[in-house]
């Protein structure tokens, strides 16, 4: 440890002079606060770039075209679903879709699972059949299964 100079860095970036333990030498006069500040900056920059690649960045996974289309349709039918269920819901999915007579007319079946506060039971499964025409959306059939078990919930939501 003899002949080592010790520098104490303050928050302001200035250097305090601490004499060497054995030699009694002080910091050379040609060392400036700017030199020390630059060295400190470069050191911190090096540490930052060393650990930056190790940071995990979690981006939303890419959705398939089919998943994006289903999501878009669910947004379109959201007011109809809320009108029928009058509750919060999860695990929404389109289970059936077919073209009706004529162009741009479809019938589809949507399943949603409703819940009470913070995704807690009771769970109800709604099966809603809609007719979608360019100028209107009509609910044609509603089926409701009440008090779905947690096992059935997992099965329904995992598809």
FENQUI-V12778 format. One line per field, one symbol per residue. ss: DSSP state (2 for helix, 1 for strand, 0 for the rest). phi: phi as a letter, one per 30 degrees, with the letter a starting at -180 (. if undefined). psi: psi as a letter, one per 40 degrees, with the letter a starting at -180 (. if undefined). A space follows every 10 residues. Layout:
ss = ???
phi = ???
psi = ???
//
This chain:
ss = 0000011110 0000111100 0000000000 0022222222 2222222222 2200000000 0000222222 2222222222 2222200011 1111111110 0000011111 1111110001 1111111111 1110011111 1111111102 222222200
phi = .dicccccdc ddjdccdbdd dcdidcdedd dcdddddddd dddddddddd ceddddcccd ddcddddddd ddddddcedd dddddhbdbb hdaccabbdc ejdibbcbcc cbccacghhc ddcbcccccb cccecabbdc abcbcchdde dddeddddd
psi = eiehhhhhhi deeihihhii dddeiihide hidddddddd dddddddded edeehhhhih ihiidddddd ddddddeddd dddddfiiii fhihdihihi hihfhihihh hihiiihffi iihhhhhhhi hhideihhhd ihihhifhid ddddddee.
//
